[in-house]
Amino acid sequence: QFWEEQRLEQAYQKNDGWEEKAEKEKETYEPLLQDQIVFIMDAMEKGKDLESELKEALESSEKTSLKQKEQTIAEQRKNLPIFKDKEKIIDALKQFQTLIVVAETGSFMFENNLSFIFVTAATGSGKTTQIPQYVYEHKDLFLPRNQKMAITQPRRVAAMSVATRVSEEMGCRLGSLVGYNVRFEDRTSEETVLTYLTDGMLLQQLLTEPDLRSYSVIMIDEAHERTLHTDILFGLVKDISRFRDDIKLIVSSATLQAYKFSEFFDGAPIYSVRGRTHPVDTYYLKLPESDYLEAAFHLTQPSGDILVFLTGQEEIDLAQQMIEAKLRGAGSRIKEMLVLPIYANLPAEQQIRIFEPTPPNSRKVVLATNIAETSLTIDGIIYVIDTGFAKQNSFEPKSGMDALVVSPISKASAEQRKGRAGRVAPGKCFRLYTKDAYDKEMQESTIPEIQRTNLASVVLLMKSLGINDFVNFDFMDSPSAETVIKALELLYGLGALNHKGELTKTGRRMAEFPLDPQMSKCIIESEKYKCSAEIITICSLLSCNHTLYHRPRDNIVTAETQHKNLIKPGGDLFTMLHIYKLWEDSEYSKDWCFNNFIHFRALNRSRDIRDQLEFLLSRVEIEPESSDDNASIGKCLCSGYFMRIAMLSASGEYKTVKTKQHVSIHPSSTLAVDDNDEENKKRMRQGKGRYISIKNRPKWVLFTELVLTTQEYMRNVIEIEPKWLLEVAPHYYEKSYIEQHGNSQARKMPKNNPKDNVFKLMQYFASWMFWLENIFICKNSNLLFVEGNFVLFGRYQFG
């Protein structure tokens, strides 16, 4: 960050000779690396010669950037494409209850007998920032009786950045008239009228306000993302609009799904708002490239800002280090270059930097996740480098495991990425995959989250809202029966549901926490084990999503040595807890973090989350208590994560208890094998920590997350005693076998014996059974017969 700030300062300085040199070398191309990758142009869009048009546009763009700060906010708003449609949008909102915005070009159309209106608007048209302001300007009409407007975003970064921008445009302090509400961070007040919030937070508000009576306008933005929470919101707000004729619903999308949304919302007509677009040429690789990260920087192009799509924070950090190393090696051969990352967990003050105009005689390179596809609009981008991959949450019902998997993107996502290059000038999109891969291997659109992720948290929330009939719930795309069953199975195992499928007292308390059900269960059980202070600390560290350990490349040996001095016996979660307590003892010192190579922002964010979890403890009537007993803390963690247990088999490999899936401890874990680490052996002899070798690996481990890279890795691992499982989950583990083989491999209870099945559901009344998607359903009962086991399902009717 310090080096980056230095480069920014240098870029603004009037260095002698730079302007003169730039004038003489207008045709100069700036290499990032050698031009080794062969691209094939696939499509040149109509218009003038791209190179000459690009140069003209760049000159115009530089002048525009310099004038942007001088230009009044009012003038900037009037220059947005959506401004010319302002009155039509207001008229449509007056006439129709639902307004849907999709990123296509088109025209306004409606029929008088319809109660919904469907509007399309291109990315960057200003719909996210301007429509709420148009509503506020007509607040007497749309926001009567001190009611408010909610604008949902699929990502916290977008909610925070857009709210900040709108507050600037409206000339108010953030948190007053305009605010945001994301998980563990609420910047709203009693006077807030326009609230930008994540879709998950609006769902949480439904728990206390099922009809959303405090809102008279709800805008679901970026609906094309089809997140799990967005899909649930579709059905709920559609239902609310049917019995609340005073509510206005605006749904915004940015892809070619207009007609699908229209059909879902009772045949709503379509309205388009044109965006600013310029021709964008598309290039594909001639041959497949094995290392797309390296390939991303083998480009030689004229001046212009670059947007690179990568898969996640780790990859972005690596790419940033690669580029900065190349820049240091290149010296003064190229102009100043600002390398700016953007991902969901980046601090807000660093996120804002990507929106600042590029200084003269400089190039900006933005390294982004798929958050930059549609959620954020970055002006000045001329080149897009599309790696063709993104991280997606994936759930395997058979194993019951969640994983964050790097997957190929869809054609729709590829087109969205391409469109980021045509905002201010003609652009180029370099796709780091072949045309054949695009045509034959990519799906048309991304599979909705509701069809590929764990539904346990959403099912718990819906149960809390009194929604029990998942079969007849109004989904745009229904989840698979198997996924719903697994969610119900997990919730029953956690004690959130009873044998009738009804929410228990434990389940209602769990629903108060905006966490995964497993974490929520740990917090509830912390009352029993008298360790709530430690458990909410661990949960906050797991929820902050920031990297805890700082490993600078130029001082990695010192950093890793310092990290090893912080290790506590028992595993990762106990070490994380120890680090937090040491930081707490230092009075939350930044210097302590610097000296120990720990990211201050990770701990500071965790502290904020912990404060909110501590507040929520009072809502479920749990007194904060502290314990130094690792066994109590370990048992409490097992109460939530008893399904995520692995054992060391006779072959020397770890296998998950339930599915016998081969897994490994992540190399970054404190429980990872370090046979070749002489320093660790020395520390062990000095009694400063435990040395993990092949021979003394823990037999039984608990993990909170499974990550799929080159293999299945367990993260956030701790060592456990198998007898703890009998105490916290006697319904899940066979007592006799664990008692007999507690120090070796355990066995799940037999699947083929209904009397000893995993949930011990002994009483059922089935008049007849029939087959549905490989599942026997017992009519007039609350049970399903799945692969030899009876599992809870609830009172549902199947036709």
N, C-alpha and C positions, 0 to 999 in steps of 0.2 A: 504494500500500500504506500509506504514511504517513497519507494522508487517511482511508483505511478504518479504521486503528487509532484515529484521532481520533474518528471517528463511533462506534466501539465503546465508547470510553471515555465519551463523552458520553451514550450510551444507558444506561449503568449508573448515571450520576449522578442523584441525586434532585433534578431541576430543580423549583424552586418553581412551582406552578401547573399542572404537567403532569397530576398525578393528579386534581386537582379539575376541570380542564378535560375530561379524559377521561371522568370520571363524568357531567358535564353533556352530553357529546356522544357518548353511546353509539351513537346512530344515525348518526353522521357517517361518510360514505364518503370514502375517501382516494384522490384521483386521482393517477395517475402522469403521465398526459398527459390532454388533453381526450378526452372520450368520443366519438370520431368513427366508430368501426367498428361496423357493424350486425351483431349476431349473432342467430342463430335457435336457440332451444332445440330440440334434437332428442329428448332423452330425459331425463325426470325419474324417478329411481328411486324405488321405493316407500318409504314412511316418512312421518314427520311433515313439516310445512312446513319446507323446507330452511333458510330464513333463521332461523327461531326455533330449529331444532335446531342450526344452525351456531353461533349465539350461545351456546347452552348448552354446546356442545362446546368452544368456544374458551375459555370461562371455566374449564371443567374441565381443558382442556389446559394453560392457564397455570399452574394450581395443580400439575398433574402435573409440569410442567417444573421448577418450583421445588423439588419434592420429590425429583426424580430423583437429584440429587447426594447427598442425605441417605440415600436408599434404598440398602441394601447391594446388592452385585453379586449375591449369592445370591437376593435378592428379585426383582431385575430378571430374572434367568434364569427364575425360577419363573413370572413373569408372561408369558413368551413363549408363543405358541400351541402350539409344538411340545412344550412340557414335559409336557403331559397325555398325549402319545403316546410318551413316553420308553421305558417298559417294553415297549410293543408293537414299537417300532423295534429295541430290543436283542434281543427274542425273534425277530424276523424275520431279523436278522443272524446269529443263532445257527443258524437253520434253513436259510437260503438263502445262496447264494454271492454273488448280485448283488441290490442294492437300488437302485431307481431312483426319484428324487424329482422330481415335476413340479408346477408351480403350479396346481393345480386343487383344488376341494373335493370330498370324496368319503369313502369308507370303506375300511377295511382288508379285503382279500380275497386269498386264495391257495388253491392246491391242493397237496396233499402230493406229487404226482408231478412237480412242477416244480422246477428248480434255480435259478430266478431269481425275484426279487420286485421289483415295480415300485411305487414310492411317489410320491405327489404331495403337494406342499406349497406353499401360497400364498406369494407374495413377502412378505418381512417376517416370516415365521413363525419364523425363527431357525435354519433348517436349516444354513446355512453356518457359523455360529459354534458351534452346540450339538451337532450330530451328532458332530464330531470329539472333543468333550469327553466325550460319552457313551461313545465308543469307548475313550478313554483311561481313563475310570473303570472299564472292564472290560478293562484292558490284559493281564491274565493270560490272558484268553480270546482276545482279538483281536490282541494285540501280543506274542506270545511271542518268546523268544530275542533280545530287544533289537531287534526289528523296529520299523519306523516306519509312519506313515500320511502319505500324500501327498494334498493337496487342491488340485486345479488350478483356476485362474481364467483366463478369456480375456484379462483386462487386468491390467497390473502395478499400477495404482492399487488395484484390488479386493484383490489378493493382499497388498499392503502394509498397507492399512487394516484388513482383517479380521484379519490376523495380530497387528496391534497391539492390537486389541480383545480377541482371545482371550487374549493374554498378560496383559492387565489382569485379565480375568475369572479366570484361573488363578493370578494373583498371582505371576507370574514375570517375569524380565527378558526383553525381546524378543531372540531369538537364543539363548536357552538351551533351555528345554523346548519353546517355540513359536518358530518363525522363518519367514522367507520367502526365496524364491529367485527373483529375476526377472532378466531379461537385464542383465548387467553389475553386478548388485548381489545379493550373497549374505549374508543375515543368519541363518545357521544355524551350528551347532557340532556337536561330537561328541555332546553330550547332547540335541540336538534330536530330539523324537519326532513332533511335529505340524508338518509343513512345508507352508506355503501357497506355491504356485509357479504360474507361468504354464504353460499347456499346452505351449508351445514348449520350456520348460526341461525338462519331463518327457521330451519326445521326445529332447532332447540327452542326458539321462541314459541313455536306452536304448542309446546308442552304447557306453558303458562297461559297462552292466549290462543285457543284452538281455532277461533274464527278470525284471527288477526285484526281485531276490531280497531286497534290504534292506527292501522294503515288504511288509507283510502286509495292509494295507488301502489302497485307492486310491479317492478320491472325485473324480469329474469334475463340477465344479460349473458351473452356467449353461450346460448342454449345448445349450440351445435357440439359443445364439448361433451355433452351427454354424460356428465358425472353421475355417480350413484345418487347423490343428494338432489341433483337437478331433476332426474327422472322421477323421484318421489314427489318433489315439489310440483311437477306438472299435474299429477293426479290430484294432489291436495288442493292447489289453488284453483284448478278447474272446478272442483266440487264446491269450494267456498264461493266462487263467482256465481254459482247457480242459486244459492240462497241469500247472497248479498248483492243485490242489484246496484248498490252504491259504490262498489269497488271497481277500479279500473285495473286491467291486467295488460302489461306490455311484455312481450317475449321477443328477445333479440337473438339472431343467429348470424353466422357468417359463412355458411356453405350452401351447397345446392340441395338442401333438405327442405326447401320451402313448402313443397307440396305435402310432404309427410307431416310437417307441423300443422299445415292447413287442415289436413284430414283429421288429425287428432283433436283440433279445436273446432270441431263441427263445421268443417268446410269453409273456414275463414278465407276471404279474398286476400290478394297480395298487393302490397305497395312498396315501391323501390325508391331508395335515395341514392343517387349517383355519387361515387367517390372519385377522388383524384387518381387517375391511372395513366401510366405511360407504357409504351411497348417494353416487354422484357424478353430477351432472347434466352433460350434454354439450351444447356450443354449437358451431355451425358458422357460418362467414361467409355472409352473404346473397349477396354477390357476390365473385368472386375478387379477391385483393389482390396487386398487383405487388410491393410491398416488404413482405415479411412481417416483416422486422426492425423496421421502423417500426411496423407494425401491432401488434406484440407489446406495445407500451407504451401503447396507446390503450384502457386498461381502467380502470374505476372500480368498486371492490369494497370490502366491509368488511374489517376486520382479518383477518390470516392470512398465513402464509408462502407464497411463490410459487416455483414451479419452472418455469423457461423452458428448453425444449429448442432448442438451436442446433446448427450443423453443425461448428464447430471453434474452435480457439484464437483465430484472427484475428477471427472473428465475435463470439466471446464478449468479447474485449478491446474491440471497437468498441461492443458493447451496454453494457458496463460504463461506458465513457466517456460514452455517451449518457445513461444513467440518472443518473450522478453529476453531469453538467452540469445536468440537469433539477432535481435535488435542490438544488444550489447556488442555482439560480434561484428555487426555491420557498421557500427560507428556512425559517421556523418554521411554515409553513402545514400541513405534514404532520409526522408523527412521525419519529423516527429510523429510518433504513433502512440495513440492512447488505447490501451487494451482494457476493456471494461467488461466484467462478468455480470450476468443477471440470472438469478435462479430464485426459487421460492423463499429460501431461508437467508438470503442476503439481507444485512441490515438496511433499514429504510434510507438512511443517509447515503449509502452507497448505491442503492437502486436508482435514486434520483439522478445520478451522474450520467446515466445513459441518455437522458432526455436533453442534456445541455448541448448547445450548438458546438460543433467541432471548431477549435481555434484555427485561425488562418495558417496555411502552409503545414497542415497536419492531416492525418488520417485516423479515423476512429474505427476500431475493430471491436464489435460487440459479440461476446461469446455467450450464447443463450441456450436454455432448454426450450422445449416446445411451448413455454409460456409466451414466447415472442411470436408465435404463429398468429394469434388473434387478440389475446388479452391485452397486450401492450403495443402501442404504435410508436415507432422510433423514426423520427424524420431524418432525412439525409442518407438513408441506405441506398446505395447504388448496386452493390453486389451481395448476392446471397449464396452461401455455400451450404448445401443440404447434404448431410451425411446419410440421410435415409433411415435413421434409427431414433427411437425414443424409449424411455423407460415407462413400463406399464405395470400396474398392479395386476397380479394374476392369482387366481385361486383354483386349486385342484381339489374338487370335491372328494375324490376317492381317498386321497391322503389327508385331506382336511388342512392342508398347509397353504399359507399365503407366501408369495414371493414377489419381489420386484425384479422384473425381467426386462432386459433390453430386447426390443422387438422392432421389426421393420414397420415403418409408418404406412399409412394408407395413401391412395392417390389423392384423396381429398386434402389430406394434410400436406402432401407435396405441393399441391396447387396453392394452398394457403401460404406456405413458405416462399414460394416463387413470387407471390403477390406483394411481399414485403419490399421487393426491389423496385417497384414501379410507382412509388409514392410521389417523389419530387422530380424525377428525371427518368429517362430511359435507363434500363438496367440489364443486368445479366444474372442468371441463376445457374450455378454449377452444381449439378447433381452427381454425387460420388457413388453412382451406381449406373448400370448400363440401361439402355432403352429397353432391352429385352426384359430385364428385371422389372422395370416399371410396368410394361405391358402385360406380362404373364404372371408375375409373382405377387404384386401388391394388390391388396383388397381395395374395393371401390371406396369404402369408408371405414372408419375405426369402429370396432365392436364396442357397443355401449358398456360402460363399467358394470351395469347391473347384470350383465350376462357373463362377466369374467372375474368378479371379485367376491370376497366374503361378505355375506349379507347380514351377519350377526348383529352389528351395531344398528343397522337400519331396521331390522326386524324388532329389536328391543325398543327402538324409538317408536315404531308404528304400534307396537303393543301398548306402549305408554300412552299413546294418543287414542287408544280404544279401537284400533283397526286390527281385527282378527282374521278377516277374510282375504287372504293374500291371493287366492285363486281368482276372485272377482274384482280385485282392485284394478283401477283404471291405469295400467301401465302402457306406455307407448310401445315398449318392447318387453315382453314378459320374461322374467328370469326362469332358469330351468328348475324343474321340480326338485332335482337332486341338490341344487345349491340351497334352496329354501329349507329342505330337510336337514342339511348339514348345519345351517344356522340355528334351527330349532333344537337340534341335537346338542350343539354347543351351549346354548342358553339353558337348556334343561340340566346339562351337566354342571353348569355354574350355579344352579339353584335360582336362576332368574325366572324360570317358568315351573309350574307344578305339572302333575301328570295329566291334567286336563288342558294344558296349553295356556293356562291363565298366568298373568303376571303375579309374582310373589312379592312380599314385602322387600326381600333382598333385591329383586328385579327393579322395583320402583326406586330404591335407593341408588342402584347402579346407574339408572337412567339420568340421574342428576348430574353425572360427570360427563363432560364432552371428551370421553376417552374410549378406547377399545374396551369391549366387555371384560376381557381378561384383566386389564389394568384396573377397571372399576371394581371388579370382584376383590382384587388384592387390597384396595383401599377399604372396602367394607369389612373384610376379614381382619384388617389391622387393628380393629377395635378389640377383637378376641385375643390377639397376640400382643397387644399393648405396644405397638411399634408404628403408630400412624405417622409420626414425624419422619421416620426413615423411609417409609413406603411412599409418601407423597414426594419426598426428595428424589427417590429413584424414578418415580413416574414422571416427574418434571424433567429430569435429565433425559429420559427416553423420548419425551414429547417435544423437546426443543428443536430437534432435527438439525442441530449444528454439530459440526465436528468438534469434539472436545480437545483432542490432542493436536498441538501445533508442531509440524515436522518440516521446518525450513530446509530446503535442499542444500543450502550452503553451511548448515550446522546440524545436520541430521544425527550425527553420532552423539553429540552433546545432548540433543533433545531426547533421544531414545534412552540414554543413560539416566537422565533426569526422570523420565516417565517410569522407568523400572524402579526407581527409588520410592515411587508413590504406590506401588502395587501392594495390595492387601490380600491375605489368604482368602480363598473361597471363590474367587473369580471376578469377572468384569463388573457386575453390578455392585459388589462390595467395594471394589476399587473406586468406582465412580462416586459412591457414597462417601468414601474416605476423602477423596479430592474435594468434594463440595464442603465437607466439614472443615478441612484445612483452610479453604478459602474463606469460609464463614469466620473461623478463628482469626484470620488476618484482617477482619473487618472489611471483607469484600474488596481487597486490594487489587488494583491493576498490576502493581509491581510484582505481587506474588505470582500472578498468572504469567507475567513476562519471564520471571526467573525460572519458572517451572515448565515453560513451554506449553501452557494451557491457554486455549482461546477464551479471552475474557468475555466476549459477546455470547459464547455458549453458556457460561455459568450465569451471566447476568440475565439472559433470557430464561434460563431455568429458574432463577430466583423469582422472576415475575410470575411464571407459571405456578411455582410452588405457593406463592402468596394467594393466588386465586383458588388453588386446590384446598388450601387451609381454610379459606372462607367457605368453600362448599362443604367442608367437614361439618361446619355448624348447621348447615341445612339438613344434613342427614343425622344430626345429633351424635356426632362422634367427637370425643374430647381428644385434642392432640396429646399424645404420649410418646415418650422416647425410650428406646431400648438399645443396649449394647450387645444383646444376645444374638449372634448370627444365626443360631438355630431357629429362633422365633421369626426373624426376618425371612429366612429361607423357607420355612413352613408357610408363611403368609404369601410369598411369591408362588409357591407350589399350588396354593389354593386357586390362583387364577390361571396358571400356566401348566397345570398337571397334564394337559394333552400334548405339551411340547417338551417331552422328555426323551432323551436318547441314552442308550446304554452301550458300553464297550463290549463287543462280541468276542467270541473265542478267536476269531480271525484277525483281531486287532483293529477292526473298523467300528465306528459308531453307527448304530442303527436306531431309527425312531421306534418307540415302543409299540405304537399302534399299527404302523404300516410296514415296519421293517425296511424303511427307506434308508439307503446309505447316505450319510451326511458326514461332514468334517467340521472341526472347530476352525473358525476363521483365523488366518495367520496373525491378525492384529490383536487377537484375544490374549488376555493374561494367562489363560490356560492352554495356549498353543504350545506344542512341543518345541523345545529350544536346546536340543542335544549338542548343537555346534556352538553354543553361546558360552564362551569361556568366562565372560564377565559375570554371567548369571551363576555359573558354578562357583565362582569366587564369592559372590554375594550370599549364596546358600551356605557355604562353609562359615561365613561370618555371621550367620543367623539373621540376615537382613531380609529374607524372603524365601519363598518356596521355589525350588527348581523343578520344572516340569520336563520329564524325559519320557521316552517310550515306555519305560518300566513302571513309572508311577503316575501315569495319566489317571484322572478321575474315572471311576467306573460308571457313575450315573451323573448326568448333567441336565440342567434345565436351560432352555434358550428362549428368547422372546421373538426372534426374527430369523427367517430363512432367506438367504440371498443366493440367487443362481447366477454364477459367472462361469468359470471353467468347470466348476462342480457345485454341489449343494453345500453352502457354508452356513453354519450356525453362528449367530452373532448375539452379543450380550449374554454370555454363558456363565453359569455358576455351578459349582459342585453341590450335589444334594445327597442326602441319606435316603435310601429307598423306603425306609419305614415312615418317613414323612408323608409319602403318598398314601399310605394306608390311613393315616390320620386325617388328611384333608380331602381325599377322594376315594373312600372305601367302595363307592358304587362303580368305580372305574377299574380298579386293580384287584387281582386275585390274591387274597391274603396268604393262603398256604404256599403259593409259589414264591412270593416275595420273601416270606419268612425263611423258606428253604434255600433260596438262591439269591438272597439280598445282595451279596457281594459280586454277583456275576450277572448273567443275562436274565432279564425278566421276561415273562410271557403275558400277553393279553389274555383275557378270559376267552374261552372257546366261543366261536361265533355260531356254531351249529346247535347249541343247546339253549332254547328259549328260557329255561329256568335259571340259567346262569348268565343271561345276556347282560350287556354292558350297563343297562339302566335298571335292571331288576324290576321291570314292569310285569307284575305277576297276574294282574286281573285285567281281562279284556273281554269284550262282548262283540263278537263278529258274526253277523248273520250270513254274510257271503263276502267273497273276495274277488277281485278282478285285476287284470294286468294293465298297467299304464306306464309306459316308458321304463320297462324293466323293474317296476316297483309294484308290489302287491299292496293294495289299500284295503284295510278292513272297514267295511261300511258300518255305520252306527257305532263306531268306536273312535278312540283317539290315537290309534296306533298305525304304524306302517310296518310292513315286513320287508326289510331291505337286506339282501345278502345274508340271510340267516338270523338277523337281529330284529327285535321289535323296538321301534323308536317312536318317540312322541311326535304327534303331528297337530293335535288340536281338533276343534269341531269344524270341519270343512266338508263341503259337498262336492263330489265330482260327478259329472254327467257322462 
